[in-house]
C-alpha cells in the first residue's frame, strides 16, 4: 500500500525539529533537570517521564500560539528582536544538536534519486546552523524554506508551495514529511502527499486526524519505502 501511495514522488520536503533534529529529546533532557526536585511530589513519575509528558502536552498550544503570531504579522519583529538579543547578550555555551538516528544515512541514499528541500517554522539562521553542524546543507541546496521565507509559515501552505516551485515539481509529485499536525496540514493544503513521523512531538492519533497519508515510527524509515 505504501509503495503504491509513494509512486511518482520526485521531491521530498522535510521539517527540521522532531523530523531531522531530535529536538524533543533535547527539550526533555533540559526540562528533566529542572523537574527533579518535584519528583518527590509525584511518586508515579520519574523526572524524565514527567518532562516528556509536559513537552508532548505543550506541542499543540505552542503551535497555536506560533500560528497566531504569524497571522498577526508579529513573527518578523520577534525574529529581529531575538537576533538583536543574541548580539547584545553574553555568549552562552554552544547550542547542542541531536540528529534523529538513521537520518544521515537516509539523506545520503535518497539524494541521488529525489530532489530534497527543507520546510521549517524555525528562523533561517537556526536552520542553517543545524544543517551546517551535521554537514547536511549540500543535500538541499537553496531549497530551504524557513519561517522568514514567506509571509505566512506552516500550517499555511505557502512555504510548501515555495519549496515545490524551488524544486520544480507538481504538488502530487512532492512529499511533505513532518512530526506535527502543522506539517501535515500545510502539506495537504499545498496539494502534496504527506508522511507523519512519530520520532518528534506529534502522536499517531493527531497525525491521522490531520490527514497524514502515511505514518512511520521514524523519519529514517522513509528509506525503506522509497528505495
C-alpha positions, 0 to 999 in steps of 0.5 A: 500500500505504501509503495503504491501511495509513494509512486511518482514522488520526485521531491521530498520536503522535510521539517527540521525539529522532531523530523531531522533534529531530535529536538524533543529529546533535547527539550526533555533532557533540559526540562528533566533537570529542572523537574527533579526536585518535584519528583518527590511530589509525584511518586508515579513519575520519574523526572524524565517521564514527567518532562516528556509528558509536559513537552508532548502536552505543550506541542499543540498550544505552542503551535497555536500560539506560533500560528497566531503570531504569524497571522498577526504579522508579529513573527518578523519583529520577534525574529529581529528582536531575538537576533538583536538579543543574541548580539547584545547578550553574553555568549552562552555555551554552544547550542547542542544538536541531536540528529534523529538516528538513521537520518544521515544515512537516509539523506545520503541514499535518497539524494541521488534519486529525489530532489530534497528541500527543507520546510521549517517554522524555525528562523533561517539562521537556526536552520542553517546552523543545524544543517551546517553542524551535521554537514547536511546543507549540500543535500538541499541546496537553496531549497530551504524554506524557513519561517522568514521565507514567506509571509505566512509559515506552516500550517499555511501552505505557502512555504510548501508551495515555495519549496515545490516551485524551488524544486520544480515539481507538481504538488502530487509529485512532492512529499511533505514529511513532518512530526506535527499536525502543522506539517501535515496540514500545510502539506495537504493544503499545498496539494502534496502527499504527506508522511507523519513521523512519530520520532518528534512531538506529534502522536499517531492519533493527531497525525491521522486526524490531520490527514497524514497519508502515511505514518512511520515510527521514524523519519529514517524509515522513509528509506525503506519505502522509497528505495 
